[in-house]
Amino acid sequence: MERQNALAGIATIDADIMHGVPCFTGTRVPVQTLLDYLESGETIEQFFADYPRVKREQVTQFLRLAKERLLECISS
């Protein structure tokens, strides 16, 4: 439940939006798109240029939570 609260405003899963793929809240941009950009060497600035409806705060919070979760996984 705590993680769901942390994701509120960052990402949404809704069966009526992109068939339930996790998207940045208020958009139809899958969070996977950001990860694909970063994996391919693109910058976050390029992501924002291509997807201007995604807010910087959403990306920052998403990456912070992803980092925390990863560190939690490798620490246990």
TIGU-988126 format. One record per atom (N, C-alpha, C): residue number from 1; residue in one letter; atom name; y, z, x. Coordinates in pm, 1 decimal. Layout:
[r NUM,"A","CA",[Y,Z,X]];
...
This chain:
[r 1,"M","N",[-118.9,0.0,82.6]];
[r 1,"M","CA",[0.0,0.0,0.0]];
[r 1,"M","C",[125.8,0.0,87.4]];
[r 2,"E","N",[121.5,76.3,196.5]];
[r 2,"E","CA",[236.9,83.3,286.7]];
[r 2,"E","C",[270.5,-54.0,344.0]];
[r 3,"R","N",[167.3,-130.9,378.2]];
[r 3,"R","CA",[190.9,-265.6,433.0]];
[r 3,"R","C",[249.4,-358.1,328.5]];
[r 4,"Q","N",[203.2,-345.0,204.1]];
[r 4,"Q","CA",[259.4,-428.0,97.7]];
[r 4,"Q","C",[406.5,-397.0,80.0]];
[r 5,"N","N",[443.8,-269.7,85.6]];
[r 5,"N","CA",[584.6,-232.0,75.3]];
[r 5,"N","C",[664.1,-289.0,191.8]];
[r 6,"A","N",[605.6,-287.1,310.4]];
[r 6,"A","CA",[674.7,-339.6,428.3]];
[r 6,"A","C",[696.2,-490.5,416.7]];
[r 7,"L","N",[605.9,-558.5,349.4]];
[r 7,"L","CA",[617.5,-703.7,335.2]];
[r 7,"L","C",[709.2,-745.5,220.7]];
[r 8,"A","N",[743.9,-652.1,134.2]];
[r 8,"A","CA",[831.8,-685.5,21.6]];
[r 8,"A","C",[962.2,-743.6,75.6]];
[r 9,"G","N",[1000.0,-856.9,24.6]];
[r 9,"G","CA",[1121.8,-923.1,69.7]];
[r 9,"G","C",[1100.9,-1013.9,188.8]];
[r 10,"I","N",[985.1,-1002.7,252.6]];
[r 10,"I","CA",[955.8,-1087.4,368.3]];
[r 10,"I","C",[864.5,-1202.0,327.0]];
[r 11,"A","N",[751.3,-1166.1,270.1]];
[r 11,"A","CA",[652.7,-1266.5,230.3]];
[r 11,"A","C",[598.9,-1233.0,92.0]];
[r 12,"T","N",[562.9,-1338.9,20.0]];
[r 12,"T","CA",[511.5,-1324.9,-115.1]];
[r 12,"T","C",[386.0,-1409.6,-129.4]];
[r 13,"I","N",[289.3,-1355.1,-202.1]];
[r 13,"I","CA",[170.7,-1431.6,-237.0]];
[r 13,"I","C",[170.6,-1443.9,-388.6]];
[r 14,"D","N",[181.6,-1566.9,-436.3]];
[r 14,"D","CA",[189.3,-1594.1,-579.7]];
[r 14,"D","C",[107.4,-1719.3,-607.3]];
[r 15,"A","N",[9.7,-1705.7,-695.1]];
[r 15,"A","CA",[-78.4,-1818.8,-726.0]];
[r 15,"A","C",[-1.1,-1940.2,-777.3]];
[r 16,"D","N",[117.5,-1917.9,-833.2]];
[r 16,"D","CA",[197.8,-2027.9,-886.3]];
[r 16,"D","C",[287.7,-2093.0,-780.8]];
[r 17,"I","N",[291.9,-2035.4,-662.2]];
[r 17,"I","CA",[374.2,-2090.5,-553.5]];
[r 17,"I","C",[281.8,-2129.6,-439.4]];
[r 18,"M","N",[276.1,-2256.7,-411.3]];
[r 18,"M","CA",[194.3,-2309.8,-301.4]];
[r 18,"M","C",[48.4,-2262.8,-309.8]];
[r 19,"H","N",[-2.7,-2250.9,-431.4]];
[r 19,"H","CA",[-143.0,-2215.1,-456.1]];
[r 19,"H","C",[-181.8,-2080.9,-394.5]];
[r 20,"G","N",[-86.7,-1988.6,-386.8]];
[r 20,"G","CA",[-116.6,-1854.8,-336.2]];
[r 20,"G","C",[-108.5,-1839.4,-185.7]];
[r 21,"V","N",[-64.5,-1941.6,-116.7]];
[r 21,"V","CA",[-46.0,-1931.4,28.5]];
[r 21,"V","C",[71.1,-1835.7,54.1]];
[r 22,"P","N",[58.5,-1741.5,147.5]];
[r 22,"P","CA",[171.0,-1650.4,175.9]];
[r 22,"P","C",[293.9,-1729.6,221.5]];
[r 23,"C","N",[404.8,-1710.8,149.8]];
[r 23,"C","CA",[530.4,-1781.0,179.6]];
[r 23,"C","C",[641.3,-1679.3,200.3]];
[r 24,"F","N",[742.2,-1720.8,274.2]];
[r 24,"F","CA",[860.4,-1636.2,285.9]];
[r 24,"F","C",[919.7,-1619.6,147.2]];
[r 25,"T","N",[949.5,-1496.2,111.1]];
[r 25,"T","CA",[999.5,-1463.5,-22.2]];
[r 25,"T","C",[1121.9,-1547.7,-56.3]];
[r 26,"G","N",[1121.3,-1601.7,-177.7]];
[r 26,"G","CA",[1232.5,-1683.3,-225.1]];
[r 26,"G","C",[1227.5,-1827.9,-180.5]];
[r 27,"T","N",[1119.1,-1865.5,-113.2]];
[r 27,"T","CA",[1104.7,-2003.0,-65.2]];
[r 27,"T","C",[963.4,-2052.2,-95.7]];
[r 28,"R","N",[939.6,-2176.0,-61.3]];
[r 28,"R","CA",[805.5,-2233.9,-67.6]];
[r 28,"R","C",[758.6,-2263.7,75.4]];
[r 29,"V","N",[813.2,-2192.3,172.2]];
[r 29,"V","CA",[779.8,-2212.9,312.9]];
[r 29,"V","C",[670.2,-2114.8,353.2]];
[r 30,"P","N",[550.6,-2165.1,382.6]];
[r 30,"P","CA",[442.3,-2076.3,425.0]];
[r 30,"P","C",[476.0,-2005.9,556.8]];
[r 31,"V","N",[436.6,-1879.5,567.9]];
[r 31,"V","CA",[459.7,-1806.8,692.5]];
[r 31,"V","C",[381.4,-1873.3,806.0]];
[r 32,"Q","N",[271.3,-1938.9,774.1]];
[r 32,"Q","CA",[192.3,-2009.8,874.5]];
[r 32,"Q","C",[275.8,-2117.7,943.7]];
[r 33,"T","N",[372.3,-2173.1,873.1]];
[r 33,"T","CA",[457.7,-2276.3,931.4]];
[r 33,"T","C",[534.3,-2220.7,1051.0]];
[r 34,"L","N",[586.3,-2099.5,1037.5]];
[r 34,"L","CA",[655.7,-2036.7,1150.9]];
[r 34,"L","C",[560.7,-2020.2,1268.6]];
[r 35,"L","N",[441.1,-1970.8,1241.2]];
[r 35,"L","CA",[344.0,-1950.6,1349.2]];
[r 35,"L","C",[306.2,-2083.4,1414.5]];
[r 36,"D","N",[292.9,-2187.6,1335.0]];
[r 36,"D","CA",[262.0,-2320.1,1389.8]];
[r 36,"D","C",[374.7,-2370.8,1478.9]];
[r 37,"Y","N",[498.6,-2348.0,1437.0]];
[r 37,"Y","CA",[613.7,-2387.4,1518.9]];
[r 37,"Y","C",[608.4,-2318.2,1654.5]];
[r 38,"L","N",[589.5,-2187.9,1651.1]];
[r 38,"L","CA",[588.4,-2111.3,1775.4]];
[r 38,"L","C",[471.1,-2151.8,1864.2]];
[r 39,"E","N",[356.5,-2173.0,1803.7]];
[r 39,"E","CA",[237.6,-2213.1,1879.6]];
[r 39,"E","C",[256.7,-2348.4,1947.5]];
[r 40,"S","N",[329.4,-2437.4,1881.6]];
[r 40,"S","CA",[349.3,-2571.2,1938.7]];
[r 40,"S","C",[466.0,-2577.2,2037.6]];
[r 41,"G","N",[531.6,-2462.0,2060.0]];
[r 41,"G","CA",[639.8,-2459.0,2158.2]];
[r 41,"G","C",[778.4,-2478.9,2099.4]];
[r 42,"E","N",[787.2,-2494.7,1967.8]];
[r 42,"E","CA",[918.7,-2507.7,1904.1]];
[r 42,"E","C",[989.3,-2372.4,1906.7]];
[r 43,"T","N",[1118.9,-2375.7,1894.1]];
[r 43,"T","CA",[1196.8,-2252.5,1893.2]];
[r 43,"T","C",[1216.4,-2202.7,1750.7]];
[r 44,"I","N",[1252.1,-2076.8,1740.8]];
[r 44,"I","CA",[1285.4,-2020.6,1609.7]];
[r 44,"I","C",[1409.8,-2090.9,1555.7]];
[r 45,"E","N",[1501.1,-2126.7,1642.7]];
[r 45,"E","CA",[1621.8,-2197.6,1598.5]];
[r 45,"E","C",[1586.6,-2332.1,1534.1]];
[r 46,"Q","N",[1487.3,-2401.0,1589.8]];
[r 46,"Q","CA",[1444.3,-2527.5,1530.5]];
[r 46,"Q","C",[1380.4,-2502.5,1393.6]];
[r 47,"F","N",[1304.1,-2394.0,1383.1]];
[r 47,"F","CA",[1245.3,-2357.2,1254.1]];
[r 47,"F","C",[1355.3,-2336.3,1150.6]];
[r 48,"F","N",[1461.2,-2262.2,1187.6]];
[r 48,"F","CA",[1571.6,-2239.5,1094.7]];
[r 48,"F","C",[1643.5,-2369.0,1059.1]];
[r 49,"A","N",[1656.0,-2457.2,1154.9]];
[r 49,"A","CA",[1721.1,-2586.3,1127.3]];
[r 49,"A","C",[1639.7,-2667.3,1026.2]];
[r 50,"D","N",[1508.0,-2660.4,1037.6]];
[r 50,"D","CA",[1421.9,-2736.1,947.7]];
[r 50,"D","C",[1398.7,-2666.4,813.8]];
[r 51,"Y","N",[1409.7,-2534.0,812.7]];
[r 51,"Y","CA",[1386.1,-2454.4,691.2]];
[r 51,"Y","C",[1501.1,-2355.6,671.3]];
[r 52,"P","N",[1618.3,-2404.9,635.6]];
[r 52,"P","CA",[1736.6,-2319.2,627.0]];
[r 52,"P","C",[1732.3,-2212.7,516.4]];
[r 53,"R","N",[1640.7,-2224.7,422.0]];
[r 53,"R","CA",[1632.9,-2123.5,315.3]];
[r 53,"R","C",[1565.9,-1994.6,362.7]];
[r 54,"V","N",[1492.7,-2001.1,472.6]];
[r 54,"V","CA",[1430.6,-1880.4,527.1]];
[r 54,"V","C",[1538.6,-1802.4,601.5]];
[r 55,"K","N",[1547.1,-1674.0,572.5]];
[r 55,"K","CA",[1650.5,-1590.7,633.8]];
[r 55,"K","C",[1603.2,-1536.4,768.7]];
[r 56,"R","N",[1697.8,-1525.8,859.4]];
[r 56,"R","CA",[1668.1,-1472.9,992.5]];
[r 56,"R","C",[1604.0,-1334.1,983.1]];
[r 57,"E","N",[1653.3,-1253.3,892.6]];
[r 57,"E","CA",[1598.9,-1118.0,875.3]];
[r 57,"E","C",[1450.8,-1122.5,835.3]];
[r 58,"Q","N",[1413.3,-1218.6,751.9]];
[r 58,"Q","CA",[1272.8,-1231.3,712.4]];
[r 58,"Q","C",[1185.0,-1262.7,833.6]];
[r 59,"V","N",[1229.2,-1354.5,915.5]];
[r 59,"V","CA",[1151.4,-1392.6,1033.6]];
[r 59,"V","C",[1144.0,-1275.6,1131.5]];
[r 60,"T","N",[1255.0,-1209.3,1154.1]];
[r 60,"T","CA",[1257.6,-1095.4,1246.0]];
[r 60,"T","C",[1163.6,-985.5,1198.8]];
[r 61,"Q","N",[1169.8,-952.7,1071.5]];
[r 61,"Q","CA",[1083.4,-848.1,1017.7]];
[r 61,"Q","C",[936.6,-891.0,1018.9]];
[r 62,"F","N",[909.6,-1015.7,986.7]];
[r 62,"F","CA",[772.4,-1066.2,990.0]];
[r 62,"F","C",[714.4,-1054.0,1130.7]];
[r 63,"L","N",[788.7,-1097.7,1230.4]];
[r 63,"L","CA",[740.1,-1091.2,1368.8]];
[r 63,"L","C",[724.0,-946.7,1415.7]];
[r 64,"R","N",[814.4,-858.9,1373.8]];
[r 64,"R","CA",[802.8,-717.0,1409.7]];
[r 64,"R","C",[675.4,-658.0,1351.3]];
[r 65,"L","N",[649.7,-685.4,1222.7]];
[r 65,"L","CA",[528.8,-633.8,1158.7]];
[r 65,"L","C",[402.8,-692.7,1221.3]];
[r 66,"A","N",[406.2,-821.2,1253.9]];
[r 66,"A","CA",[291.3,-885.1,1318.0]];
[r 66,"A","C",[264.0,-820.3,1453.5]];
[r 67,"K","N",[368.1,-793.3,1528.4]];
[r 67,"K","CA",[353.3,-728.4,1659.2]];
[r 67,"K","C",[294.3,-589.0,1643.5]];
[r 68,"E","N",[347.0,-512.4,1548.8]];
[r 68,"E","CA",[296.9,-376.9,1525.7]];
[r 68,"E","C",[148.9,-379.6,1488.6]];
[r 69,"R","N",[112.1,-472.9,1400.6]];
[r 69,"R","CA",[-27.1,-482.8,1356.7]];
[r 69,"R","C",[-118.0,-522.1,1471.8]];
[r 70,"L","N",[-75.4,-616.3,1554.0]];
[r 70,"L","CA",[-154.4,-658.3,1667.6]];
[r 70,"L","C",[-173.9,-544.4,1766.2]];
[r 71,"L","N",[-66.4,-473.9,1797.4]];
[r 71,"L","CA",[-77.1,-360.8,1889.8]];
[r 71,"L","C",[-165.5,-251.4,1833.1]];
[r 72,"E","N",[-159.4,-230.8,1703.6]];
[r 72,"E","CA",[-245.0,-133.8,1636.3]];
[r 72,"E","C",[-392.2,-175.0,1649.0]];
[r 73,"C","N",[-419.5,-301.9,1632.0]];
[r 73,"C","CA",[-557.5,-350.8,1640.0]];
[r 73,"C","C",[-615.5,-337.4,1780.7]];
[r 74,"I","N",[-536.0,-370.7,1880.4]];
[r 74,"I","CA",[-591.2,-365.1,2016.4]];
[r 74,"I","C",[-592.4,-224.0,2073.3]];
[r 75,"S","N",[-520.5,-133.6,2009.4]];
[r 75,"S","CA",[-517.6,5.6,2055.3]];
[r 75,"S","C",[-634.2,87.0,1999.9]];
[r 76,"S","N",[-695.0,37.3,1891.6]];
[r 76,"S","CA",[-802.0,117.6,1832.0]];
[r 76,"S","C",[-940.0,67.0,1864.4]];
